[in-house]
Structure formats: C-alpha cells, structure tokens
Amino acid sequence: MQPEIIECFEMAKMGMEQALEHLDKEFSKIRAGKAHPQMLESVKVDSYGSLMPLNQVASINTPDPRSIAVQPWDKSLIVPIEKAIMAANLGFNPQNDGAVIRIAVPELTEERRRELVKMAKAEMENAKISIRNARRTAIEDGKKLEKEGIPEDACKKLSADVQKLHDDFIKKADELFGNKEKEIMTI
C-alpha cells in the first residue's frame, strides 16, 4: 500500500478519535445531579487583570454528593469568584462565608434532566459531524491522489476502509450518548 494512502487513512482515524475524545470531555461536564468539580470547569475568573480558569485560582472539592466547596488561594478573589460562578449561568447559587464559597447542587427535576439529555444529544451530533468531516476529507484526498497517479484500486480500498472506520466511530458515539442518557435519566 502506498504511504500516501496510509497517511490519508491515519489522518482520518486521528480526526475521528479526536472527535470522540472531545465528546467524552463534553459529556463529563454534563453532570446528572451529583456534585463534581468539573461542573465549574468553564468558569473564568477576573484575576489580577486577566481571565483565568477557576481551578487555577482556587481549590475545588466536593465534601458530599450534593455540594461543591471552592476555596480561593487568595482571599481577595472570593467576591470575583462568586460573581464568575453566577455569571457562568450554570444554575448555581453560591454562598460566600468569607473564606469558602459553598455551592449546593440542586436535585434535578424531570424537565432539567430532559434539558441535559438534549445538551448531550447536541454534543453527540457535533461529534458525528466531525467524524463525517474526517471521512469526507479522507475520501477527497484519496480522489486527489488518484488524479496524481495512485492506482484506482488503492483509492477505492481507502474509501471503503474509511467508510468502515466512520461507521465504527459513529457507533461508538451513539454508545457514549446512550450511556450518558441513562446516567442523566437515572434518579
């Protein structure tokens, strides 16, 4: 097999793997009612004139399954951290006691669970689009290689192999979504 064909296949595979890794990372941010430090991953705090991720200016832990404790390393950041958590629009109401910010993670309602499932489904669709784009790019590259003189059979085999790879990754994305949906809807 020509090295160009192998490289084309590997690029497609890498793109599809990245799409699944991203999907898994996004799913980890969607928490089903149980407190987890990753719930605050998207929070950026105005610290010393620049926006910094919350986990770089404070320690975040979960003392119990229904609450998150945020302890800033610099006490002067407690108010900016509290404002950043509210501004992130995560549905949390932080309580500031002067040293630690406590966040009670509310029990999920049926409506909120359905919203989370919709969010998860949207993330899955984005991952599928990325997987399809990787397939399309590989097939287009294969057609370019064919015009450059690579045998037609090798290019057709590339298309078939990339299609099989695509089908496998789409199936994995569906499985990840199914597991996440079950996790969200389980009370």
ABEGO torsion letter per residue (X at the ends): XBAAAAAAAAAAAAAAAAAAAAAAAAAAABBBGBBBAAAAAABBBBBGGBBBBAAAABBBBBABAABBBBBBABAAAAAAAAAAAAAAGAGBBBBBAGABBBBBBBBBBAAAAAAAAAAAAAAAAAAAAAAAAAAAAAAAAAAAAAAAGBBAAAAAAAAAAAAAAAAAAAAAAAAAAAAAAAAAABX
